[in-house]
């Protein structure tokens, strides 16, 4: 498995014999108490993924493809496709996490130490979900370990995609600010307790919620089969509204039309395939639904500033993108 950081080999060798890609996107858990990592691989055997965990830390897994299982004693939690998991592997407790064999796995992890979290959330600990609040206070958890999984809504999906293809490098001062802002967004969305007495939903709020849910459903449907996506009319029927209404609300919420969003998903998936070295350009284009290689190459260059033939080579990719930026 390829790697772009020395810390890759330090995680108990868990990724050493896995074919795919691992990248340190931001930080260093040992030095800074926070680490954002990209994982993309396929394993022919069940993989003990828990060997890469840092004990006494809060970890978030933004799971885009493939499935995993978290086991604590007799409890078992499944991490499904397009879901997000939060877990606390406590010291001295048996915490097993496996990745299923024969699947393509693609996920981003965010690991945070107690000190990192206390410096950002310490003054707001009363508003956190109980296990995270207990963890920040340094007290033992009620259960052997904590694990919670929920569907990945559109806001979290957007953050996950941004973390993989950031606008700024994490080593620069501006990049550090950008990455920390995304980590704080995830914490705001995932570890705060809901209001005990939610106010009665107004009609306008209900409509906004329904629109968000429809758009999240459309995003999930489109991601399911990039090569054979449903038409706008078929999507509208699935989510229970008119095609015009769906098109308008989708653009308002995402800043893209449905075809533009589908194109983004296709190119992101193609980039992942090329970066991992599992497909050549033609195979990647067909995999994501392009019948014309020239159309695919043009769209890819517009999105990444690099022709797809060079993208699998990190040095050539960086050189091409720099040359494009100077134009």
C-alpha positions in Angstrom: 0.0 0.0 0.0 1.5 3.3 -1.0 2.0 6.0 1.7 3.0 9.7 1.8 4.0 10.0 5.4 6.6 8.3 7.6 3.9 7.6 10.3 2.3 5.2 7.9 4.6 2.4 8.9 4.3 3.2 12.6 0.7 2.1 12.9 1.7 -1.4 13.9 2.2 -2.4 10.3 -1.6 -2.8 9.8 -1.5 -1.4 6.3 1.8 -2.8 5.2 0.6 -5.6 3.0 -2.6 -4.0 1.8 -2.9 -3.0 -1.8 -4.2 0.6 -2.1 -3.4 4.0 -0.8 -2.9 5.7 2.6 -2.3 9.4 3.0 -1.7 11.6 6.0 -3.8 14.6 5.2 -3.2 16.7 8.3 -1.5 16.7 11.7 0.3 14.1 13.7 -1.4 12.3 16.6 1.9 11.7 18.4 3.1 15.3 18.1 -0.1 17.4 17.9 -2.9 15.1 19.3 -4.8 15.2 16.0 -4.5 13.3 12.7 -6.6 13.2 9.5 -5.9 10.2 7.3 -7.2 9.0 3.9 -7.6 5.2 3.3 -8.5 3.4 0.1 -7.8 -0.2 -0.4 -9.1 -3.7 -1.1 -8.4 -6.6 1.2 -8.8 -10.2 0.2 -8.9 -11.3 3.9 -10.6 -9.8 6.9 -8.4 -7.0 8.2 -7.9 -6.2 11.9 -8.2 -2.5 11.6 -8.2 -1.8 15.3 -4.4 -2.2 15.4 -4.1 1.3 13.9 -6.2 2.9 16.6 -4.7 5.2 19.3 -5.9 4.3 22.8 -7.7 7.0 24.8 -8.6 9.0 21.8 -11.8 10.0 20.0 -11.8 8.7 16.4 -14.3 9.6 13.7 -14.6 7.4 10.6 -16.2 9.0 7.5 -17.0 5.8 5.7 -17.7 6.3 2.0 -17.3 2.7 0.6 -16.9 -0.7 2.1 -18.1 -1.9 5.5 -16.5 -2.5 8.9 -17.5 -3.9 12.3 -16.7 -2.6 15.7 -16.8 -5.1 18.6 -16.7 -4.4 22.3 -17.3 -7.5 24.4 -20.7 -8.9 23.2 -21.7 -5.6 21.5 -21.3 -5.3 17.7 -21.7 -2.1 15.6 -21.7 -2.2 11.8 -20.2 0.7 9.9 -22.1 0.7 6.6 -21.5 2.5 3.3 -22.1 6.3 3.5 -22.1 6.3 7.3 -20.1 8.0 10.0 -18.9 6.4 13.2 -17.5 7.9 16.4 -15.7 5.6 18.8 -13.5 5.7 21.9 -11.1 2.8 22.2 -10.5 2.9 25.9 -7.1 1.7 27.4 -7.3 -1.8 28.9 -10.5 -2.7 27.2 -10.9 -5.2 24.3 -11.9 -3.2 21.3 -11.8 -5.0 17.9 -12.5 -3.4 14.5 -12.4 -5.3 11.3 -12.8 -4.5 7.6 -14.7 -6.9 5.5 -12.9 -9.0 2.9 -13.5 -8.7 -0.8 -14.8 -5.1 -0.6 -13.4 -1.8 -1.8 -12.8 0.4 1.3 -12.6 4.1 1.1 -12.8 6.2 4.2 -11.3 9.2 6.1 -10.4 9.0 9.8 -10.0 11.9 12.2 -8.2 11.0 15.5 -8.2 13.4 18.4 -6.5 13.2 21.8 -8.2 14.2 25.1 -5.9 17.2 25.3 -6.8 18.4 21.8 -10.5 18.1 22.5 -10.3 19.8 25.9 -8.5 22.8 24.4 -11.3 23.2 21.8 -14.4 21.9 23.7 -13.5 22.0 27.4 -15.7 25.0 28.1 -18.7 23.4 26.4 -18.4 19.9 27.9 -21.8 20.0 29.5 -23.4 20.2 26.0 -21.6 17.1 24.7 -23.0 13.5 24.4 -22.3 11.7 27.7 -19.5 9.4 26.6 -17.5 12.2 25.1 -18.1 14.4 28.1 -17.0 11.6 30.4 -13.9 11.1 28.2 -12.9 14.8 28.4 -13.3 14.6 32.2 -10.9 11.7 32.3 -13.4 9.4 33.9 -14.0 5.7 33.0 -16.8 5.1 30.5 -20.0 3.4 31.7 -19.6 0.8 28.9 -16.3 -1.0 27.9 -16.0 1.4 25.0 -18.2 3.9 23.1 -19.2 3.5 19.4 -22.0 5.3 17.6 -22.9 5.0 13.9 -25.3 7.1 11.9 -26.0 7.8 8.2 -23.7 10.3 6.7 -25.8 13.4 5.9 -25.0 15.8 3.1 -23.1 18.2 5.4 -20.7 15.4 6.6 -20.4 14.0 3.0 -19.4 17.5 1.9 -16.7 17.7 4.6 -15.4 14.2 3.8 -14.9 15.1 0.1 -13.3 18.4 1.0 -10.8 16.7 3.4 -9.7 14.3 0.6 -9.2 17.1 -2.0 -8.5 20.2 0.1 -8.1 23.7 -1.4 -5.0 24.3 0.9 -2.1 22.1 2.0 -2.2 21.1 5.7 1.4 22.1 6.2 0.8 25.8 5.6 -0.5 28.2 8.2 -3.7 28.8 6.1 -4.1 25.1 5.6 -3.9 24.4 9.3 -6.7 26.9 9.9 -8.7 25.3 7.1 -8.3 21.7 8.4 -9.0 22.7 12.0 -12.2 24.5 10.9 -13.4 21.3 9.2 -12.6 19.2 12.3 -14.6 21.6 14.4 -17.5 21.4 12.0 -17.5 17.6 12.4 -17.4 17.9 16.1 -20.3 20.4 16.0 -22.3 17.9 13.9 -21.5 14.7 15.7 -20.7 15.0 19.4 -23.1 17.5 20.8 -26.2 16.2 22.5 -29.6 17.1 21.0 -31.9 19.5 22.7 -34.0 17.8 25.4 -37.2 19.6 24.5 -37.1 20.4 20.8 -39.4 23.2 19.8 -42.5 22.4 17.7 -41.5 22.3 14.0 -42.9 25.2 12.0 -44.3 24.6 8.5 -41.4 26.4 6.8 -38.8 24.4 8.9 -40.6 21.2 8.0 -40.3 22.1 4.3 -36.6 22.9 4.6 -36.0 19.6 6.4 -37.9 17.6 3.8 -35.9 19.3 1.0 -32.6 18.5 2.8 -33.7 14.8 3.3 -34.7 14.6 -0.4 -31.3 16.0 -1.5 -29.4 13.6 0.8 -31.4 10.7 -0.7 -30.6 11.9 -4.3 -26.9 12.1 -3.5 -27.0 8.6 -2.1 -28.8 7.3 -5.2 -26.4 8.9 -7.6 -23.4 7.6 -5.8 -24.7 4.1 -5.8 -24.3 3.5 -9.6 -22.2 6.2 -11.4 -22.2 4.4 -14.7 -26.0 4.1 -14.9 -27.6 7.0 -13.0 -31.4 7.6 -13.0 -32.9 10.5 -14.9 -34.1 13.6 -13.1 -37.7 12.5 -13.5 -36.8 9.1 -12.0 -35.0 10.7 -9.1 -38.0 13.0 -8.4 -40.3 10.1 -8.3 -38.1 8.2 -5.8 -38.0 11.2 -3.4 -41.6 12.2 -3.9 -41.6 15.5 -5.6 -41.7 17.1 -9.0 -38.7 17.2 -11.3 -38.7 21.1 -11.4 -38.9 21.4 -7.6 -36.1 18.9 -7.1 -33.9 20.6 -9.7 -34.4 24.0 -8.1 -33.9 22.9 -4.5 -30.9 20.8 -5.3 -29.2 23.7 -6.9 -30.1 26.0 -4.0 -28.7 23.6 -1.4 -25.6 22.3 -3.2 -24.6 25.1 -5.5 -24.7 22.7 -8.4 -27.2 21.2 -10.7 -27.9 17.5 -10.6 -25.8 16.8 -13.7 -22.9 19.0 -12.3 -23.0 17.1 -9.0 -23.0 13.7 -10.8 -20.0 14.8 -12.9 -18.2 15.8 -9.7 -18.9 12.3 -8.2 -17.7 10.6 -11.3 -14.5 12.5 -11.5 -13.8 12.1 -7.8 -14.3 8.3 -8.2 -12.1 8.2 -11.3 -9.4 10.2 -9.5 -9.5 7.6 -6.6 -9.2 4.7 -9.1 -6.3 6.3 -10.9 -4.5 7.4 -7.7 -4.7 3.8 -6.3 -3.3 2.4 -9.5 -6.0 -0.2 -10.0 -7.3 1.1 -13.3 -5.8 2.7 -16.4 -7.5 5.8 -17.9 -9.9 3.8 -20.2 -11.0 1.5 -17.4 -11.5 4.4 -15.0 -13.6 6.3 -17.6 -15.8 3.3 -18.2 -16.1 2.5 -14.5 -17.7 5.9 -13.8 -19.9 6.1 -16.9 -18.0 7.9 -19.6 -18.4 6.4 -23.0 -16.1 9.0 -24.7 -12.4 9.0 -23.6 -11.9 12.5 -25.0 -14.9 13.9 -23.0 -13.6 12.2 -19.9 -10.0 13.5 -20.4 -11.3 17.1 -21.0 -13.6 17.0 -17.9 -10.8 15.5 -15.7 -8.3 18.1 -16.8 -10.8 20.9 -16.0 -11.4 19.5 -12.5 -7.9 18.5 -11.5 -5.6 20.6 -13.7 -3.9 17.4 -14.9 -4.6 14.9 -17.7 -5.8 11.5 -16.3 -2.8 9.7 -17.8 -0.4 11.6 -15.4 -2.6 11.5 -12.4 -1.5 8.1 -11.0 2.1 9.4 -10.7 2.3 11.8 -7.7 5.4 13.7 -9.1 3.9 14.1 -12.6 0.5 15.1 -11.1 2.1 17.8 -8.9 4.2 19.2 -11.8 1.2 19.3 -14.2 -1.0 21.0 -11.6 1.7 23.6 -10.9 2.1 24.3 -14.6 -1.7 24.7 -14.9 -1.9 27.1 -12.0 0.8 29.3 -13.6 -1.3 29.7 -16.8 
